[in-house]
Amino acid sequence: MVRSSSSLNILTGIKQFVKKTGVLLWFLPLAFLAVFFLTPLINIFAVMFTHPGVINVRAILQPLWFTIWQAVISTLLTMMIGLPAAYVFSRFTFPGKLIFRLLTTLPFILPTVVVAAGFTALLGPRGLLNSALMQSLNLDNPPFLFMNTLGAILIAHVFYNTSVVIRVVGSALSQLDPRIEQAGQVLGATPVKVFREITIPLLRPSIWVAALMVFLFDFTSFGVILLLGGPKFSTLEVAIYTQTLSMLNLPMAGLLSLIQLFCTFGVTFLYSKINGKRTIPLMPRLKGEGIRVPVHIREKIIVRFVIIFLVLLLILPLGALAARSVTQTDIGTGTGSRFTLAYYRELFINRQDAFFYVPPAQAALNSLIYASVTVLISVTFGILVAYAQVRKRAVRRWLDPLIMLPLGTSAVTLGLGFLITFNRPPLDVKSFPLLIPLAHSLVALPFVVRTVQPTLASIPGSLREAAAVLGASPWRVWREVEAPIIGRAVIVGAIFSFTISLGEFGATSFLARPETPTLPLAIYRFLSQPGALNYGQAMAMATLLMLMCAISIGLLDKVQLVGQSEI
């Protein structure tokens, strides 16, 4: 009787503890969003009416039209490549499949400057293709023009977003209940008819979700347009950047940001609606179930075509980037290519003794510091939000859309909002360097929540109650029961946050001071400067950044989660 009374008191204490702390679980993240997300957005709109400036209708319509047009074309091309690849990875096994799966996941978290540097190393004026053609044909000028073209933008977007289609559609296809397709075959349907009339309709919501995600990423593209498109092409992102930093026309930049926000929020709302209706009959399969070696000629052709295309699209640019960082070539003649580590050694040397020179190694250190702080902030608030959503189901209805809002907001708009809002000590870029990781955390927070919340929700309440009955305090229940279960999910969220911060370019371009650049900004600076040495150092820095992301992908692949959902 005493034991039962003691257990009842412990359970009552846990309920009171949860009730007292429940408000803080959602209040702290909400305050974080209000101060560092909603307030900057409101100030962007306010500056439109309080600062003098020129509103040019043509300067609005041109980037708006090009933004929509290039996003639609890029999305269609990405779906044309991604859907066959998703089918091949989810239904067939072939040599090197694990390596290819890792390579197709890598672009999902690669910084845009690395993607741009990879295509520059392969197809740029100093790239491997032009160097080889100049040497073999004895030419003085690069024969292949790729940079500053629409094709460069479209190909880079396909490279960057194919992994999204493989991730979303391939995941749904690999978990589709096999009994549904088997029933169609038993009733006499051919494999083609089963795929056309059963599989495709079931996958349609996932296909739409993948297409909307790709469209959103292409619509808010910044680094790819800036680095590969050149001055001829301007999306809303680039126009906001130009109007703010080059023309100092804040009202125009604010109006462009408002237009972009309406567009991105509309796409995000449509994505949430369709994603919420993805109620297709998914069923976890046994390892290897439904996956087989291609037997028929048609299957072999599809698998080989997808592999060859992925090699050309994904591996060649990244391989060219690594090769170009250790290759020294006489650009004037296109000859004399030789192996060298000089570009890596030069990262630590101020060859011109410039007063404002920041060694690339210092920029890398800045990126690592910002990324570490971003992990601390985003994981802390992400865990609070996950607990608030699990313990207070009513809170999830309005808190979850708020948490997802930064994911639909462009990084350039976010950086502009920070620049306008936090412009006086002690909260300004010079006095408060934490503004950069705070901006990064807003983008990383949804990834942490989407990773931790499903795992936390999968913990049976009976485990907590059993521990409480055995005399464990609320703190001990969390430390010895819940923390070990959600530990892997937290690690995955932390890796996502780290890589997102490491490669963030849009917001950082507004907030970073010249003496404290990040690694992506340093790569952009070196790519923008003439000279073979600057170009080689940019390739070396981009290669190091690519290796960091590859290590992160390897760690993510080792961590398997229960109940993890697609973002």
Beta strands, then each sheet from edge to edge (+ up, - down):
strand 1: 327-330
strand 2: 335-339
strand 3: 423-424
strand 4: 427-428
sheet 1: 1+ 2-
sheet 2: 3+ 4-
end
